[in-house]
């Protein structure tokens, strides 16, 4: 588990460089261009990685937003050979936006019915 948390923390640092600049288009492009590894080096699954990312967020030096956490989780899962999607949704009244990760159409780092609360705007 330690190595997974370390990998998750490293991915948070990588994504954070774009957050610091406020470059959300670059975050979107980075996630969209991150390929699913066909020959991953380890047999890590989404059920193992989501808790590791949660632990890495605890140790991160600033509060991690849902977009930051989800973008990092998707990139890390894809590097492990898991076809994950970053999903961004929003509700109109009152306006609130949210990001989460889905694998096989199921949210892995949020409530199972999150897409009912936040209608989906984007998948990448």
C-alpha positions in Angstrom: 0.0 0.0 0.0 2.9 2.4 0.7 4.0 2.3 -2.9 0.5 3.0 -4.2 0.2 6.0 -1.9 3.6 7.3 -3.0 2.6 6.9 -6.7 -0.7 8.7 -6.0 1.1 11.5 -4.2 3.5 11.8 -7.2 0.6 12.1 -9.6 -1.1 14.8 -7.4 2.2 16.8 -7.5 2.3 16.4 -11.3 -1.3 17.6 -11.8 -0.8 20.4 -9.2 1.6 22.2 -11.5 -1.3 22.8 -13.8 -3.7 23.8 -11.0 -1.3 26.4 -9.7 -1.4 28.1 -13.1 -5.2 27.7 -13.3 -4.8 25.9 -16.6 -7.9 23.7 -16.6 -7.7 23.3 -20.4 -4.3 21.7 -19.9 -5.6 19.4 -17.2 -8.4 18.3 -19.5 -5.9 17.8 -22.3 -3.5 15.8 -20.1 -6.2 13.4 -18.9 -7.7 13.0 -22.4 -4.2 12.2 -23.8 -3.2 9.8 -21.1 -3.4 6.3 -22.7 -4.5 3.1 -21.0 -1.3 1.1 -20.6 -1.6 -2.2 -22.4 1.2 -3.9 -20.4 1.1 -2.4 -16.9 4.0 -3.2 -14.6 1.8 -4.2 -11.7 -1.7 -5.8 -11.2 -3.2 -2.8 -9.4 -7.0 -2.5 -9.6 -9.3 0.5 -9.0 -10.4 -0.9 -5.7 -6.8 -0.6 -4.4 -5.9 2.7 -6.0 -8.9 4.8 -4.8 -8.1 4.3 -1.1 -4.4 5.0 -1.9 -5.3 8.3 -3.5 -7.5 9.2 -0.5 -4.5 8.7 1.8 -2.2 10.7 -0.5 -4.6 13.6 -0.4 -4.4 13.6 3.4 -0.6 14.1 3.2 -0.8 16.7 0.3 0.3 20.2 1.5 -2.9 21.9 0.4 -6.6 21.0 0.1 -7.1 18.8 -3.0 -10.2 19.6 -5.0 -12.4 16.9 -6.6 -11.1 17.8 -10.0 -7.4 17.6 -8.9 -8.0 14.2 -7.1 -10.0 12.7 -10.0 -7.6 13.8 -12.7 -4.7 12.3 -10.8 -6.7 9.1 -10.1 -7.6 8.7 -13.8 -4.0 9.1 -15.0 -2.7 6.7 -12.4 -5.4 4.1 -13.2 -4.7 4.3 -16.9 -0.9 3.9 -16.2 -1.9 0.7 -14.4 -4.0 -0.6 -17.4 -7.4 0.4 -16.1 -9.7 2.1 -18.5 -10.9 4.9 -16.2 -12.8 8.1 -17.2 -12.8 11.5 -15.6 -16.4 12.6 -15.4 -17.4 16.3 -14.8 -21.0 17.1 -13.8 -23.0 20.1 -12.6 -26.3 20.9 -11.2 -28.1 24.1 -12.2 -29.9 25.4 -9.1 -28.0 26.0 -6.9 -25.1 25.8 -9.3 -22.5 23.3 -8.1 -19.9 21.4 -10.2 -18.2 18.1 -9.3 -15.7 15.7 -10.8 -15.3 12.0 -10.1 -13.8 8.8 -11.7 -15.7 6.0 -13.3 -14.5 2.5 -14.3 -17.0 0.5 -16.4 -19.7 3.1 -15.8 -19.4 2.9 -12.0 -18.1 5.7 -9.8 -15.1 4.5 -7.8 -14.2 7.5 -5.8 -17.6 8.8 -4.9 -21.2 7.8 -4.2 -22.6 5.2 -6.7 -25.4 7.5 -7.7 -23.3 10.6 -8.1 -24.4 11.0 -11.8 -28.0 11.4 -10.6 -27.0 14.3 -8.4 -24.7 16.0 -11.0 -25.8 15.6 -14.6 -22.8 14.7 -16.7 -21.3 17.5 -18.8 -18.0 15.9 -19.9 -16.3 12.5 -20.0 -12.7 12.1 -20.9 
